[in-house]
Amino acid sequence: MKAFIDTGVWFGYLVRGDQYHSEATHLMLDLQTKGILLITPELVLSEIYVFPERS
């Protein structure tokens, strides 16, 4: 099984101060525990890289 992980989930997971950090962390850990392959396109990775600059 695979899961598409978009910018909002990654940002919530990586940024402790984000309002969705706890939910995103639980989601990511749950998916990893279940052995689900996380899919993230390069464009999403580039959005994550520049997102904090816009916040």
ROVO-559353 format. One record per atom (N, C-alpha, C): residue number from 1; x, y, z; chain; residue in one letter; atom name. Coordinates in pm, 1 decimal, padded with zeros to 6 digits. Example, Ala and Ser with C-alpha at 12.3 -4.5 7.8 and 13.67 -1.06 7.14 Angstrom:
2
(r 1 (01319.0 -00569.0 00780.0) "A" "A" "N")
(r 1 (01230.0 -00450.0 00780.0) "A" "A" "CA")
(r 1 (01320.0 -00330.0 00780.0) "A" "A" "C")
(r 2 (01285.0 -00225.0 00708.0) "A" "S" "N")
(r 2 (01367.0 -00106.0 00714.0) "A" "S" "CA")
(r 2 (01290.0 00003.0 00787.0) "A" "S" "C")
! end
This chain:
55
(r 1 (00084.7 -00117.7 00000.0) "A" "M" "N")
(r 1 (00000.0 00000.0 00000.0) "A" "M" "CA")
(r 1 (00089.7 00124.7 00000.0) "A" "M" "C")
(r 2 (00038.9 00230.7 -00062.3) "A" "K" "N")
(r 2 (00112.1 00356.8 -00073.0) "A" "K" "CA")
(r 2 (00023.8 00471.6 -00024.5) "A" "K" "C")
(r 3 (00087.8 00576.9 00024.4) "A" "A" "N")
(r 3 (00015.7 00698.1 00065.1) "A" "A" "CA")
(r 3 (00085.9 00820.3 00007.4) "A" "A" "C")
(r 4 (00008.5 00907.4 -00056.8) "A" "F" "N")
(r 4 (00060.2 01033.5 -00108.8) "A" "F" "CA")
(r 4 (00065.0 01134.2 00006.0) "A" "F" "C")
(r 5 (00181.7 01187.1 00033.5) "A" "I" "N")
(r 5 (00198.2 01284.4 00141.8) "A" "I" "CA")
(r 5 (00222.6 01422.2 00079.4) "A" "I" "C")
(r 6 (00131.8 01514.1 00104.2) "A" "D" "N")
(r 6 (00138.0 01647.5 00045.7) "A" "D" "CA")
(r 6 (00206.6 01746.2 00140.4) "A" "D" "C")
(r 7 (00222.4 01866.7 00093.6) "A" "T" "N")
(r 7 (00295.4 01971.3 00165.0) "A" "T" "CA")
(r 7 (00246.0 01994.2 00307.6) "A" "T" "C")
(r 8 (00115.2 02003.2 00325.8) "A" "G" "N")
(r 8 (00059.8 02032.4 00457.5) "A" "G" "CA")
(r 8 (00096.8 01928.9 00562.1) "A" "G" "C")
(r 9 (00094.9 01802.6 00523.1) "A" "V" "N")
(r 9 (00130.4 01696.8 00617.8) "A" "V" "CA")
(r 9 (00278.4 01704.3 00652.1) "A" "V" "C")
(r 10 (00363.6 01719.2 00550.5) "A" "W" "N")
(r 10 (00507.3 01729.1 00578.4) "A" "W" "CA")
(r 10 (00539.2 01849.5 00666.2) "A" "W" "C")
(r 11 (00477.3 01963.5 00634.0) "A" "F" "N")
(r 11 (00504.4 02084.2 00711.7) "A" "F" "CA")
(r 11 (00460.9 02065.6 00856.7) "A" "F" "C")
(r 12 (00340.7 02010.6 00877.1) "A" "G" "N")
(r 12 (00293.1 01984.9 01012.4) "A" "G" "CA")
(r 12 (00382.9 01887.7 01087.1) "A" "G" "C")
(r 13 (00433.9 01789.1 01017.0) "A" "Y" "N")
(r 13 (00522.0 01689.1 01077.4) "A" "Y" "CA")
(r 13 (00658.2 01748.0 01115.2) "A" "Y" "C")
(r 14 (00712.3 01832.3 01030.7) "A" "L" "N")
(r 14 (00848.4 01883.4 01050.6) "A" "L" "CA")
(r 14 (00857.1 02007.1 01140.2) "A" "L" "C")
(r 15 (00749.2 02084.5 01149.1) "A" "V" "N")
(r 15 (00751.8 02211.1 01222.6) "A" "V" "CA")
(r 15 (00677.9 02195.2 01355.8) "A" "V" "C")
(r 16 (00752.3 02191.1 01463.8) "A" "R" "N")
(r 16 (00692.1 02169.5 01596.2) "A" "R" "CA")
(r 16 (00590.3 02275.9 01634.1) "A" "R" "C")
(r 17 (00607.4 02396.5 01588.2) "A" "G" "N")
(r 17 (00516.3 02504.7 01622.7) "A" "G" "CA")
(r 17 (00389.4 02507.7 01539.0) "A" "G" "C")
(r 18 (00378.7 02422.0 01439.6) "A" "D" "N")
(r 18 (00260.6 02420.4 01353.6) "A" "D" "CA")
(r 18 (00140.0 02368.9 01431.8) "A" "D" "C")
(r 19 (00023.1 02425.3 01403.4) "A" "Q" "N")
(r 19 (-00097.7 02387.2 01476.6) "A" "Q" "CA")
(r 19 (-00137.5 02241.1 01452.8) "A" "Q" "C")
(r 20 (-00088.0 02180.8 01345.7) "A" "Y" "N")
(r 20 (-00122.4 02041.6 01314.2) "A" "Y" "CA")
(r 20 (-00006.6 01944.9 01338.8) "A" "Y" "C")
(r 21 (00094.2 01990.3 01411.1) "A" "H" "N")
(r 21 (00212.4 01906.7 01434.2) "A" "H" "CA")
(r 21 (00176.9 01772.8 01499.8) "A" "H" "C")
(r 22 (00097.0 01775.6 01602.4) "A" "S" "N")
(r 22 (00062.5 01652.7 01674.0) "A" "S" "CA")
(r 22 (-00011.5 01554.4 01582.9) "A" "S" "C")
(r 23 (-00110.1 01603.6 01509.5) "A" "E" "N")
(r 23 (-00187.2 01517.7 01420.8) "A" "E" "CA")
(r 23 (-00100.3 01461.5 01308.8) "A" "E" "C")
(r 24 (-00017.3 01547.0 01250.8) "A" "A" "N")
(r 24 (00069.8 01502.5 01141.4) "A" "A" "CA")
(r 24 (00171.4 01399.6 01190.6) "A" "A" "C")
(r 25 (00224.5 01420.6 01310.8) "A" "T" "N")
(r 25 (00320.3 01327.2 01367.7) "A" "T" "CA")
(r 25 (00256.1 01191.0 01390.7) "A" "T" "C")
(r 26 (00136.7 01189.5 01447.6) "A" "H" "N")
(r 26 (00065.5 01063.5 01469.9) "A" "H" "CA")
(r 26 (00036.6 00992.4 01337.1) "A" "H" "C")
(r 27 (-00005.4 01068.2 01237.0) "A" "L" "N")
(r 27 (-00034.5 01010.7 01106.3) "A" "L" "CA")
(r 27 (00090.3 00948.0 01044.8) "A" "L" "C")
(r 28 (00199.7 01022.9 01043.7) "A" "M" "N")
(r 28 (00323.5 00972.5 00983.3) "A" "M" "CA")
(r 28 (00374.4 00848.0 01054.9) "A" "M" "C")
(r 29 (00371.9 00848.9 01186.3) "A" "L" "N")
(r 29 (00418.0 00732.5 01261.8) "A" "L" "CA")
(r 29 (00327.5 00612.4 01238.7) "A" "L" "C")
(r 30 (00197.4 00635.6 01229.6) "A" "D" "N")
(r 30 (00102.4 00527.5 01203.7) "A" "D" "CA")
(r 30 (00126.9 00465.1 01066.1) "A" "D" "C")
(r 31 (00145.8 00549.0 00965.7) "A" "L" "N")
(r 31 (00172.0 00498.6 00830.6) "A" "L" "CA")
(r 31 (00302.2 00418.8 00826.3) "A" "L" "C")
(r 32 (00406.3 00470.3 00890.3) "A" "Q" "N")
(r 32 (00535.1 00400.9 00891.9) "A" "Q" "CA")
(r 32 (00525.2 00268.3 00966.9) "A" "Q" "C")
(r 33 (00454.6 00267.2 01078.9) "A" "T" "N")
(r 33 (00437.8 00145.2 01157.9) "A" "T" "CA")
(r 33 (00366.6 00037.3 01076.9) "A" "T" "C")
(r 34 (00270.7 00079.1 00994.9) "A" "K" "N")
(r 34 (00195.3 -00015.3 00912.2) "A" "K" "CA")
(r 34 (00271.0 -00055.9 00785.9) "A" "K" "C")
(r 35 (00389.3 00000.5 00765.0) "A" "G" "N")
(r 35 (00469.7 -00034.3 00648.8) "A" "G" "CA")
(r 35 (00419.7 00024.7 00518.2) "A" "G" "C")
(r 36 (00345.3 00133.1 00528.2) "A" "I" "N")
(r 36 (00290.8 00198.3 00408.8) "A" "I" "CA")
(r 36 (00398.9 00286.5 00346.5) "A" "I" "C")
(r 37 (00417.8 00270.4 00216.6) "A" "L" "N")
(r 37 (00517.8 00347.8 00143.3) "A" "L" "CA")
(r 37 (00469.6 00492.0 00128.7) "A" "L" "C")
(r 38 (00552.0 00587.1 00170.7) "A" "L" "N")
(r 38 (00517.1 00729.3 00161.7) "A" "L" "CA")
(r 38 (00566.2 00784.6 00028.2) "A" "L" "C")
(r 39 (00475.2 00840.6 -00049.3) "A" "I" "N")
(r 39 (00506.7 00895.7 -00181.0) "A" "I" "CA")
(r 39 (00495.3 01047.6 -00174.7) "A" "I" "C")
(r 40 (00601.7 01115.3 -00216.6) "A" "T" "N")
(r 40 (00602.0 01261.7 -00221.8) "A" "T" "CA")
(r 40 (00676.1 01306.1 -00347.8) "A" "T" "C")
(r 41 (00608.5 01373.9 -00439.6) "A" "P" "N")
(r 41 (00675.0 01420.1 -00562.2) "A" "P" "CA")
(r 41 (00776.1 01531.4 -00533.3) "A" "P" "C")
(r 42 (00868.0 01548.2 -00625.4) "A" "E" "N")
(r 42 (00971.8 01651.2 -00609.8) "A" "E" "CA")
(r 42 (00912.3 01791.2 -00594.1) "A" "E" "C")
(r 43 (00804.0 01819.5 -00661.9) "A" "L" "N")
(r 43 (00741.8 01951.9 -00650.6) "A" "L" "CA")
(r 43 (00697.0 01979.0 -00507.8) "A" "L" "C")
(r 44 (00642.3 01879.1 -00440.9) "A" "V" "N")
(r 44 (00601.5 01894.3 -00301.0) "A" "V" "CA")
(r 44 (00723.7 01918.8 -00214.0) "A" "V" "C")
(r 45 (00832.6 01847.5 -00239.9) "A" "L" "N")
(r 45 (00955.3 01868.4 -00162.2) "A" "L" "CA")
(r 45 (01006.1 02011.3 -00178.7) "A" "L" "C")
(r 46 (00996.0 02065.6 -00299.8) "A" "S" "N")
(r 46 (01040.0 02204.2 -00320.7) "A" "S" "CA")
(r 46 (00948.0 02301.7 -00248.0) "A" "S" "C")
(r 47 (00818.3 02271.2 -00240.7) "A" "E" "N")
(r 47 (00725.6 02356.7 -00165.0) "A" "E" "CA")
(r 47 (00760.6 02356.6 -00016.7) "A" "E" "C")
(r 48 (00796.5 02241.5 00035.3) "A" "I" "N")
(r 48 (00833.6 02231.4 00176.5) "A" "I" "CA")
(r 48 (00957.6 02315.7 00204.3) "A" "I" "C")
(r 49 (01049.6 02316.1 00109.6) "A" "Y" "N")
(r 49 (01174.5 02390.6 00125.1) "A" "Y" "CA")
(r 49 (01149.1 02541.7 00133.4) "A" "Y" "C")
(r 50 (01057.7 02593.6 00052.7) "A" "V" "N")
(r 50 (01033.6 02738.5 00049.6) "A" "V" "CA")
(r 50 (00919.2 02782.9 00138.7) "A" "V" "C")
(r 51 (00836.1 02690.7 00185.8) "A" "F" "N")
(r 51 (00717.5 02726.9 00264.3) "A" "F" "CA")
(r 51 (00750.3 02811.1 00387.0) "A" "F" "C")
(r 52 (00850.7 02775.9 00469.6) "A" "P" "N")
(r 52 (00879.0 02859.1 00588.2) "A" "P" "CA")
(r 52 (00916.1 03003.2 00554.9) "A" "P" "C")
(r 53 (00973.8 03025.3 00436.5) "A" "E" "N")
(r 53 (01011.1 03161.0 00396.6) "A" "E" "CA")
(r 53 (00887.7 03247.3 00373.5) "A" "E" "C")
(r 54 (00775.5 03185.0 00335.7) "A" "R" "N")
(r 54 (00653.1 03259.5 00307.9) "A" "R" "CA")
(r 54 (00566.4 03276.9 00430.0) "A" "R" "C")
(r 55 (00590.8 03198.9 00534.7) "A" "S" "N")
(r 55 (00506.4 03205.0 00654.4) "A" "S" "CA")
(r 55 (00540.4 03324.8 00740.9) "A" "S" "C")
! end
